[in-house]
Amino acid sequence: MLVVVLSRITLQAVGLGQSVNLAELASIKSLKCVFPMAAVGSWSPDGSQPPRIKTEGVLRLEIDSIDTQGGSAQIAGTSRSAFVVARLAAWSLHFLETDETGSLNVTTVFAQRGLTGKLRAVHSRASYVPVELPGVTVDASASQYYGECDAAR
């Protein structure tokens, strides 16, 4: 006999494995993030290529003027300084940026501390800028960076 139990659990009540409560996450006003590792994928004229893991080079982002109620923030460290959409959803704080080339950057900060005590974070990019130069082929690419952020309230 199979018994199925359906229940409704609110996100406020669970929080399993989270080391930062929702009020703390919502009160963050600035972040300094370091992403030392990335997975990068792209396409070539021959088809898609397997993703590459990058450990050289470090991506650094600073996110200031975070307003989770108004849904805005300012980010520096991608291609330029820009105003972005800020969205607090469950146990994640998301920052969404698009630029004039059509690229999309999404930074997510989780309500979970890593071994260093900083908040775990991921930064994702999707881009394609067609350039026609002799001997140069530009392909669409996607990348995801893994790191941590220092938070200030």
VENFEN-V255550 format. One record per residue. N is the residue number from 1. RES is the residue in one small letter. SS is DSSP state (alpha for helix, beta for strand, coil for the rest). Layout:
# VENFEN-V255550
n: <N | N>
res: <RES | RES>
ss: <SS | SS>
This chain:
# VENFEN-V255550
n: <1 | 2 | 3 | 4 | 5 | 6 | 7 | 8 | 9 | 10 | 11 | 12 | 13 | 14 | 15 | 16 | 17 | 18 | 19 | 20 | 21 | 22 | 23 | 24 | 25 | 26 | 27 | 28 | 29 | 30 | 31 | 32 | 33 | 34 | 35 | 36 | 37 | 38 | 39 | 40 | 41 | 42 | 43 | 44 | 45 | 46 | 47 | 48 | 49 | 50 | 51 | 52 | 53 | 54 | 55 | 56 | 57 | 58 | 59 | 60 | 61 | 62 | 63 | 64 | 65 | 66 | 67 | 68 | 69 | 70 | 71 | 72 | 73 | 74 | 75 | 76 | 77 | 78 | 79 | 80 | 81 | 82 | 83 | 84 | 85 | 86 | 87 | 88 | 89 | 90 | 91 | 92 | 93 | 94 | 95 | 96 | 97 | 98 | 99 | 100 | 101 | 102 | 103 | 104 | 105 | 106 | 107 | 108 | 109 | 110 | 111 | 112 | 113 | 114 | 115 | 116 | 117 | 118 | 119 | 120 | 121 | 122 | 123 | 124 | 125 | 126 | 127 | 128 | 129 | 130 | 131 | 132 | 133 | 134 | 135 | 136 | 137 | 138 | 139 | 140 | 141 | 142 | 143 | 144 | 145 | 146 | 147 | 148 | 149 | 150 | 151 | 152 | 153>
res: <m | l | v | v | v | l | s | r | i | t | l | q | a | v | g | l | g | q | s | v | n | l | a | e | l | a | s | i | k | s | l | k | c | v | f | p | m | a | a | v | g | s | w | s | p | d | g | s | q | p | p | r | i | k | t | e | g | v | l | r | l | e | i | d | s | i | d | t | q | g | g | s | a | q | i | a | g | t | s | r | s | a | f | v | v | a | r | l | a | a | w | s | l | h | f | l | e | t | d | e | t | g | s | l | n | v | t | t | v | f | a | q | r | g | l | t | g | k | l | r | a | v | h | s | r | a | s | y | v | p | v | e | l | p | g | v | t | v | d | a | s | a | s | q | y | y | g | e | c | d | a | a | r>
ss: <coil | coil | coil | coil | coil | coil | coil | coil | coil | coil | coil | coil | coil | coil | coil | coil | coil | coil | coil | coil | coil | alpha | alpha | alpha | alpha | alpha | coil | coil | coil | beta | beta | beta | beta | beta | beta | beta | beta | beta | beta | beta | beta | beta | beta | beta | coil | coil | beta | beta | coil | coil | coil | beta | beta | beta | coil | coil | coil | coil | beta | beta | beta | beta | beta | beta | beta | beta | beta | coil | coil | coil | coil | beta | beta | beta | beta | beta | coil | coil | coil | coil | coil | beta | beta | beta | beta | beta | beta | beta | beta | coil | coil | beta | beta | beta | beta | beta | beta | beta | coil | coil | coil | coil | coil | beta | beta | beta | beta | beta | beta | beta | beta | beta | beta | coil | coil | coil | coil | coil | beta | beta | beta | beta | beta | beta | beta | beta | beta | coil | coil | coil | coil | coil | beta | coil | coil | beta | coil | coil | coil | coil | beta | beta | beta | beta | beta | beta | beta | beta | beta | beta | beta | beta | coil>
